[in-house]
Amino acid sequence: MCYQKNNIMRTTLSLLTRQDEKTIPKSVAKADALLSNIIYDVIILDGELADGYSDELLPTLKKTPNQPITIIFSAAEPKKEISEYADAVLIKSRTSNTQLINTIQDLVLRKKLN
């Protein structure tokens, strides 16, 4: 599940394999509803949505049964208290598509090994 309002996330999603399910909710409420009904392996949070900020979902994500991998992929450095909820924090201006994909793959592999 990914949150983004521009083409960067669409490009990122196109780099992931076709068999991966990808969801891009446009609001915090829609994302929250999806999290109640679908188990995700990886969550990529990014910025402002129609009714709030995607980081509002972090406390909820950490309470979900399967503990999805959570990545903040942001234009700006998030606050420390927000970063502590994430498995990785990547800043767009300093992260290539390859680095993003490698981070996702590394975190998924690490989770499978645990």
VENSULJO-V19142 format. One record per backbone hydrogen bond with DSSP energy under -1.0 kcal/mol. NH is the residue of the N-H (numbers start at 0). CO is the residue of the C=O. E is the energy in kcal/mol with one decimal. If there is no record, write none. Layout:
NH_CO_E + NH_CO_E
This chain:
1_22_-3.2 + 2_43_-1.7 + 10_6_-2.3 + 11_7_-2.3 + 12_8_-3.1 + 13_9_-1.8 + 14_11_-1.1 + 19_16_-1.3 + 30_26_-2.2 + 31_27_-2.9 + 32_28_-2.1 + 33_29_-2.4 + 34_30_-2.5 + 35_31_-1.2 + 36_33_-1.0 + 37_33_-2.5 + 42_68_-3.2 + 43_0_-3.1 + 44_70_-3.2 + 48_51_-4.0 + 49_25_-2.3 + 51_48_-1.1 + 53_46_-2.9 + 55_52_-2.0 + 56_53_-2.1 + 57_54_-1.3 + 60_56_-2.7 + 61_57_-2.0 + 62_59_-1.1 + 63_60_-1.1 + 66_63_-1.1 + 68_40_-2.9 + 70_42_-3.1 + 71_87_-2.6 + 72_44_-2.9 + 73_89_-2.2 + 82_78_-2.5 + 83_79_-1.9 + 84_81_-1.5 + 85_82_-1.4 + 86_69_-2.8 + 87_69_-1.3 + 89_71_-3.3 + 91_73_-2.8 + 93_90_-1.7 + 94_91_-1.3 + 99_95_-2.3 + 100_96_-2.6 + 101_97_-2.8 + 102_98_-2.4 + 103_99_-2.4 + 104_100_-2.7 + 105_101_-2.8 + 106_102_-2.5 + 107_103_-2.4 + 108_104_-2.5 + 109_105_-2.6 + 110_106_-2.2 + 111_107_-2.2 + 112_108_-1.9
